[in-house]
Amino acid sequence: MRLRSLLSLIAGVALCAPMQLHAAQKDCVMLLHGLARTKASFTFMQIALEEQGYRVVRPNYPSTKFSIEELSRTVVPRALAQCGSAPTYAVTHSMGGILLRVWLEDNPEPHLKRVVMLAPPNHGSEVVDRFGDWWLFDRLNGPAGAELGTDVDSLPSSLPPVQFELGVIAGRRSFNPLFSSVIPGTDDGKVSVQSTYVAGMQAHITLPVTHTYMMNDPVVIAQVLSFLKHARFDSSLRWGQSLRQILNAR
């Protein structure tokens, strides 16, 4: 009887091992939040991704306490390590995209498949140019915020073209007339549409959303899912259709 129980246990472990390995290899999505935000900003995005079967890594980090280089060096590799050797994707918001670009410049990631950046200041923001030396701006945004200007010596301007599959979603709606008054062209209240473009990207789409909360918009979420799955955006998606798609994921 003891021998039979032992054999049953061994068989059970053998059968479970492939299942555990499969779970560990589930496609992984890393979410990198923006400046002066927390991982909570990606709560709805995480729920939608998990409903699609992805494993989600959502690090929290003090974005206003350190420089972009320091944040990139501590946040990105740890998040990637949590995904392990599984096929890995990334969704970033605002400065989160710059953190990823800084890290990948010298540390190519073989498991990284596709990336979606939401409102990335790939060429900086005129808001930093105009208000960056104000005490309140520095207080709210810290050293990382001061590095996101548009001049040729700014950190975003120093980065090379991307070498990974990238889709960019820009916003064209602003509820901040003060900031928009110093940003040329169409903007989302903090970053111009033009600044979101970057050499090497695969796809770009502009939607009627604002910078701060765009990651919660159903159309944005649906477009993220589209690019992660198919490496393209779907310009036909509308709000109601996107919401139904998210709610009926499974």
C-alpha positions in Angstrom: 0.0 0.0 0.0 2.8 2.4 0.9 4.6 1.5 -2.4 1.4 2.2 -4.4 1.0 5.5 -2.7 4.5 6.5 -3.4 4.2 5.5 -7.0 1.0 7.6 -7.3 2.8 10.6 -5.8 5.7 10.3 -8.2 3.3 10.0 -11.1 1.4 13.1 -9.9 4.6 15.1 -9.7 5.6 14.0 -13.2 2.2 15.0 -14.6 2.2 18.4 -12.8 5.7 19.4 -13.8 4.9 20.2 -17.5 1.8 22.2 -16.3 4.0 24.2 -13.9 6.6 24.8 -16.6 3.8 25.9 -19.0 2.5 28.4 -16.4 6.0 29.8 -15.8 6.3 30.4 -19.5 3.1 32.3 -19.9 3.6 35.4 -22.0 4.5 38.2 -19.6 3.7 41.9 -19.9 5.7 44.5 -18.0 3.9 47.8 -17.1 6.0 50.9 -16.5 4.2 53.9 -15.1 4.9 57.5 -15.8 6.4 60.5 -13.9 4.7 61.3 -10.6 2.4 58.3 -10.9 2.3 54.9 -9.3 1.6 51.3 -10.4 -2.1 52.0 -9.5 -2.4 54.0 -12.7 -2.2 50.7 -14.6 -4.8 48.8 -12.6 -7.4 48.6 -15.4 -4.8 47.8 -18.0 -3.5 44.9 -15.8 -7.0 43.5 -15.4 -7.6 43.6 -19.2 -4.2 41.9 -19.9 -4.8 39.2 -17.4 -8.2 38.5 -18.9 -6.4 37.9 -22.2 -4.1 35.3 -20.5 -1.0 37.4 -20.0 1.0 37.3 -16.8 1.6 40.9 -15.7 4.5 42.5 -13.8 3.6 46.0 -12.5 6.5 47.5 -10.5 6.1 50.5 -8.3 9.0 53.0 -8.1 9.6 56.5 -6.7 9.7 58.3 -10.1 10.2 61.8 -8.6 13.1 60.9 -6.3 15.9 59.9 -8.7 17.3 60.6 -12.2 16.0 58.7 -15.2 19.3 56.7 -15.4 19.0 55.6 -11.8 15.4 54.6 -12.2 16.1 52.7 -15.4 19.0 50.9 -13.8 17.0 49.7 -10.8 13.5 49.3 -12.1 13.7 47.8 -15.6 16.1 44.8 -15.0 14.2 43.8 -11.9 10.9 43.8 -13.8 12.4 41.9 -16.7 13.8 39.3 -14.3 10.3 38.6 -13.0 9.3 37.7 -16.5 12.2 35.3 -16.7 12.7 33.5 -20.0 9.0 33.8 -21.0 8.1 35.8 -24.1 8.0 39.4 -22.8 6.1 42.5 -23.8 6.0 46.0 -22.3 3.4 48.7 -22.0 4.7 52.1 -20.8 3.2 55.4 -20.0 5.0 58.7 -20.6 8.4 58.7 -18.9 8.1 54.9 -18.4 8.9 54.6 -22.1 12.1 56.6 -21.7 13.2 54.4 -18.8 12.8 51.4 -21.1 14.7 53.0 -24.0 17.6 54.0 -21.7 18.0 50.4 -20.4 17.7 48.8 -23.8 20.3 51.1 -25.3 23.1 49.1 -23.7 21.2 46.0 -22.5 19.3 44.3 -25.4 16.7 41.9 -24.1 16.4 38.7 -26.2 12.9 37.8 -24.8 11.4 41.2 -25.5 8.8 40.8 -28.3 6.7 44.0 -28.6 6.3 47.3 -26.8 3.5 49.8 -26.7 4.3 53.3 -25.5 1.5 55.6 -24.3 2.3 59.3 -24.8 6.1 58.9 -24.6 8.1 62.2 -24.6 10.5 60.7 -27.2 11.7 64.2 -28.0 10.9 65.7 -24.6 8.3 68.2 -23.6 8.1 72.0 -24.0 6.5 72.1 -20.6 9.8 71.2 -19.0 11.5 73.9 -21.1 9.2 76.5 -19.9 8.5 75.5 -16.3 11.4 73.2 -15.4 13.2 75.8 -13.3 10.2 76.7 -11.2 10.3 75.6 -7.6 6.9 73.9 -7.7 7.7 72.0 -10.9 10.9 70.7 -9.3 9.0 69.8 -6.1 6.4 67.8 -8.0 8.6 66.1 -10.6 12.1 65.8 -9.1 15.3 65.2 -11.0 13.8 62.9 -13.6 11.3 65.5 -14.7 14.0 68.1 -15.3 15.7 65.7 -17.8 12.7 65.7 -20.2 13.2 68.9 -22.0 13.4 69.3 -25.8 16.9 70.8 -26.3 19.6 68.8 -28.1 21.4 68.1 -24.8 18.3 66.6 -23.2 18.2 62.9 -22.3 15.5 61.9 -24.8 17.4 63.7 -27.6 20.5 61.6 -26.8 18.8 58.2 -27.3 19.2 56.2 -30.6 16.4 54.8 -32.7 14.5 51.9 -31.2 15.6 48.4 -32.1 12.5 46.5 -31.1 8.9 46.2 -32.3 7.2 49.4 -31.1 3.8 50.8 -31.4 3.1 54.3 -30.1 -0.3 55.8 -29.0 -0.5 59.6 -28.7 -3.2 61.7 -27.3 -4.8 64.8 -28.9 -7.1 66.0 -26.1 -5.9 68.5 -23.4 -7.6 69.8 -20.3 -4.6 71.9 -19.4 -4.7 75.2 -21.3 -1.6 76.5 -19.5 0.6 73.7 -20.6 -0.9 73.4 -24.0 -0.2 77.1 -24.6 3.6 76.4 -24.7 3.4 73.1 -26.7 3.4 73.6 -30.5 0.8 71.7 -32.5 -1.6 69.1 -31.2 -0.9 67.8 -27.7 -2.4 65.8 -24.8 -1.8 68.5 -22.2 1.8 67.5 -21.5 3.4 66.0 -24.7 2.9 67.0 -28.3 1.9 64.4 -30.8 5.0 65.1 -32.8 7.2 64.4 -29.8 5.8 60.9 -29.5 7.3 59.8 -32.8 10.6 58.0 -32.8 12.8 56.5 -35.5 12.4 52.7 -35.8 8.9 52.5 -34.5 6.5 50.1 -36.4 3.1 51.8 -35.8 1.7 55.1 -34.5 -1.9 56.1 -33.8 -3.4 59.3 -32.3 -6.5 59.1 -30.2 -8.8 61.7 -28.5 -7.5 61.1 -25.0 -5.5 63.1 -22.4 -2.1 62.4 -21.1 -2.7 61.6 -17.5 -5.5 59.1 -17.7 -5.2 57.7 -21.2 -4.2 54.2 -20.0 -7.8 53.8 -18.6 -9.6 54.5 -21.9 -11.2 51.4 -23.4 -10.0 52.3 -26.9 -6.5 52.7 -25.7 -6.6 49.4 -23.9 -8.1 47.7 -27.0 -5.4 49.2 -29.2 -2.7 47.9 -26.8 -4.1 44.4 -27.0 -4.2 44.7 -30.8 -0.6 45.6 -31.1 0.7 43.1 -28.6 -1.2 40.3 -30.5 -0.8 41.4 -34.1 1.9 44.1 -34.2 -0.6 46.6 -35.6 -3.2 49.0 -34.4 -6.9 48.8 -35.5 -8.0 52.3 -36.6 -11.7 51.0 -36.9 -12.0 50.5 -33.1 -14.6 52.7 -31.4 -15.3 53.2 -27.7 -18.3 50.9 -27.4 -16.8 48.2 -29.5 -13.6 48.4 -27.5 -15.4 48.1 -24.2 -17.3 45.1 -25.4 -14.1 43.5 -26.6 -12.4 44.0 -23.2 -15.4 42.8 -21.2 -15.9 39.7 -23.4 -12.2 38.8 -23.4 -12.9 35.2 -22.5 
